[in-house]
Amino acid sequence: MTRIRVGEGPAGYDVRVGPLAAGLEDLRVPGRLAVVSDERVWGLHGPAIRDRFDTVPLLVPDGEEAKDWPVLHELLRRLAELDPDRATPLLALGGGSVGDLAGLAAALFKRGIPVVHVPTTLLAQADSAVGGKTAIDFAGQKNLVGTFHAPALVLADPALLATLDSRQMRSGFAEVVKYGVIDDAGFFAWLEDHGGDVLGGHADHLAHAVATSIRAKARMVTGDERDLKGQRALLNLGHSFGHAIEAEAGIGRLLHGEAVGIGMVLALRFSAALGHGGAGEASRLEALLAKAGLPTSLAQAGVPGEALVRHMASDKKNEGAGLTLILAHGIGQAFVARGVPAERVRAFLATA
């Protein structure tokens, strides 16, 4: 079992990478345990939870359909019926959408109850279950309504990924690659050599990829839990473009990691167009993602580049005039660029 600490002081929490059964041994539940999951995941992994605790499954739709007002309302209504006290955790068993929804419900119910994440997708284990961001989609925009609510505990068991389909694995792989592009060129090179093993479920390589990603996120989140100081903003590499791609394509048509993969390629190519360097490394990134079976271009997403700026203009990271983007000088050299003129982005996307 690998234990990784996220955050500082009393607000910090552990992420445990290893067998789920071992992680559950330390979980204390002073009553019935409400578990937010979807029908498929509950059927696959619910018995491991049910065998240990008196559970009440709260099943929600699969994927992005879960991140909607009516679903959140119904989840809160069910919690009100169960009436857990403020010390009893809500457990999120599933991928990123389940984690986002359950985290937001936990933040709102009784002004905050603990949430424990048991992520069952590569994307959630390597990225979204850690950091405390919670949200639902609104007005056609990804994660527009939400808050920060750090988990009490995250139990990431790479063995749970054996039931994941290949498209979901590829989607999660894009978020793993992101950590190499941000500030770890050595990890990126390791993924070039071992990405196939990660996608193929090689136990040791998969565990290494998950743990390395979590350590990277922990490093960037600590001291900037509410995303106010800039260091955490680097985690949004590829996301300004990616969220715009998702919105233009229609939320849910592309998987999040698929859109982020295209977004990272665009970010590196736009960086090169602005003179920040990295043109050759953009091709290197594109090659790694394509080898993994991920889309790397707007043409593959079926989205016109000119339409993206409208969505990017409402990005939560923007401050004042211009756009705030995460760009890079090359692999492992990401930085925050503020006040980027929208017209420069529009001109680039018109020919991207």
C-alpha positions, -999 to 999 in steps of 0.1 A, spaced: 0 0 0 14 34 -11 2 64 10 4 99 -4 -5 129 18 -24 158 1 -26 192 17 -13 204 50 -24 203 86 -59 192 97 -73 198 62 -49 173 47 -59 138 37 -44 105 26 -46 89 -8 -39 52 -6 -29 33 -37 -33 -4 -33 -58 -31 -25 -92 -18 -17 -98 -43 11 -67 -30 30 -78 6 26 -113 -1 39 -99 -16 71 -91 19 84 -125 34 74 -147 41 104 -184 45 97 -206 53 128 -238 42 110 -252 32 77 -229 40 48 -245 58 18 -227 49 -14 -232 70 -46 -225 49 -76 -241 39 -110 -258 6 -117 -229 -10 -136 -201 0 -111 -222 -9 -81 -228 -44 -96 -191 -49 -103 -176 -34 -71 -204 -28 -47 -200 -63 -30 -166 -53 -17 -182 -24 1 -214 -42 11 -196 -71 26 -179 -48 51 -205 -21 59 -243 -17 62 -247 1 29 -274 21 12 -267 24 -26 -277 57 -41 -276 50 -78 -272 78 -103 -270 79 -142 -238 69 -159 -213 95 -171 -220 131 -176 -257 126 -173 -251 123 -135 -238 159 -133 -272 176 -136 -295 196 -112 -323 171 -110 -299 143 -102 -282 164 -75 -316 174 -61 -327 137 -59 -294 127 -43 -298 154 -16 -334 143 -10 -323 107 -5 -297 119 20 -323 139 39 -343 107 42 -314 87 55 -304 117 78 -268 107 84 -250 128 111 -222 151 101 -195 126 111 -208 98 87 -191 99 53 -207 97 20 -188 72 -2 -183 79 -40 -178 46 -59 -172 53 -96 -156 75 -121 -151 113 -123 -187 122 -128 -198 102 -97 -170 118 -77 -179 153 -88 -216 148 -80 -211 130 -47 -185 156 -36 -208 185 -43 -237 167 -25 -215 161 5 -204 198 5 -240 210 5 -257 185 29 -258 199 64 -232 224 53 -207 196 48 -203 160 56 -171 139 48 -168 123 14 -146 92 7 -136 85 -29 -132 50 -43 -124 59 -79 -129 31 -105 -116 47 -136 -80 56 -145 -90 93 -150 -105 94 -115 -77 75 -98 -49 96 -114 -67 130 -113 -102 139 -105 -107 121 -71 -78 141 -57 -79 179 -51 -114 186 -37 -130 202 -68 -167 193 -71 -192 204 -98 -221 197 -120 -225 209 -156 -248 238 -163 -260 259 -192 -241 237 -216 -208 244 -198 -186 218 -181 -183 221 -143 -199 256 -142 -216 251 -108 -196 237 -79 -174 243 -49 -143 230 -31 -147 201 -7 -117 180 0 -122 143 6 -116 127 39 -98 98 22 -92 84 -13 -88 47 -19 -73 41 -54 -70 4 -62 -55 -1 -97 -69 -36 -97 -104 -21 -101 -94 -9 -135 -95 -44 -149 -132 -40 -156 -128 -7 -174 -133 -6 -212 -105 4 -235 -120 38 -244 -122 48 -208 -86 36 -201 -74 57 -230 -94 87 -217 -77 84 -183 -43 79 -200 -46 115 -214 -47 129 -178 -17 108 -168 2 122 -198 -7 157 -187 15 154 -156 45 146 -177 38 176 -200 33 200 -170 67 196 -152 80 160 -154 98 153 -187 112 121 -172 78 107 -165 67 117 -201 96 97 -215 87 68 -192 52 69 -207 66 68 -242 83 36 -233 56 20 -211 23 36 -221 12 4 -238 18 -15 -206 -2 10 -186 -31 8 -211 -28 -30 -211 -32 -32 -173 3 -42 -163 0 -41 -125 33 -25 -116 33 0 -144 -3 10 -138 3 15 -101 34 36 -109 15 58 -133 -13 63 -108 10 70 -79 32 94 -99 2 113 -111 -12 116 -76 21 128 -62 23 154 -89 -13 167 -82 -6 166 -44 24 188 -50 4 214 -70 -27 214 -48 -9 218 -15 -9 254 -5 -34 263 -33 -64 242 -24 -89 268 -37 -70 275 -69 -62 311 -61 -24 314 -62 -17 301 -97 3 270 -90 -28 248 -92 -38 264 -125 -11 243 -142 -34 213 -137 -57 228 -163 -32 222 -192 -53 213 -222 -85 220 -203 -94 255 -217 -93 241 -252 -107 207 -240 -137 221 -221 -146 242 -252 -143 212 -274 -167 192 -251 -192 221 -250 -192 226 -288 -194 189 -295 -222 185 -269 -214 175 -233 -209 137 -231 -203 130 -268 -165 130 -263 -150 116 -231 -132 142 -210 -97 127 -216 -103 126 -253 -111 163 -254 -82 171 -230 -58 152 -252 -67 173 -282 -66 204 -260 -30 196 -249 -18 193 -285 -35 226 -293 -19 242 -263 16 232 -273 11 241 -309 -3 275 -299 26 280 -276 49 274 -306 29 298 -327 34 325 -301 72 319 -301 74 300 -268 91 270 -284 81 234 -283 70 228 -319 88 195 -321 76 185 -287 40 191 -297 46 165 -324 61 142 -298 30 146 -276 7 140 -306 26 108 -314 22 95 -278 -15 102 -277 -21 88 -312 -2 56 -303 -25 52 -273 -55 55 -297 -66 89 -286 -78 117 -310 -54 145 -314 -71 170 -338 -102 190 -341 -110 172 -373 -112 139 -354 -135 156 -329 -157 170 -356 -155 204 -341 -148 237 -360 -119 256 -344 -135 290 -349 -164 281 -326 -142 274 -295 -133 309 -285 -169 317 -276 -167 289 -250 -132 298 -239 -142 334 -232 -163 322 -202 -136 300 -188 -134 302 -150 -96 309 -151 -100 342 -170 -91 374 -152 -98 408 -167 -90 413 -204 -79 384 -226 -79 347 -219 -59 328 -193 -43 297 -208 -18 271 -197 9 270 -223 43 254 -224 79 260 -236 80 222 -242 75 189 -225 78 195 -187 78 233 -190 42 245 -186 33 280 -174 3 302 -169 -2 328 -196 -26 356 -187 -42 382 -209 -39 362 -242 -58 382 -269 -89 362 -280 -82 373 -316 -48 355 -315 -65 323 -303 -92 327 -329 -67 331 -357 -48 301 -346 -79 279 -343 -91 289 -377 -62 269 -392 -56 243 -364 
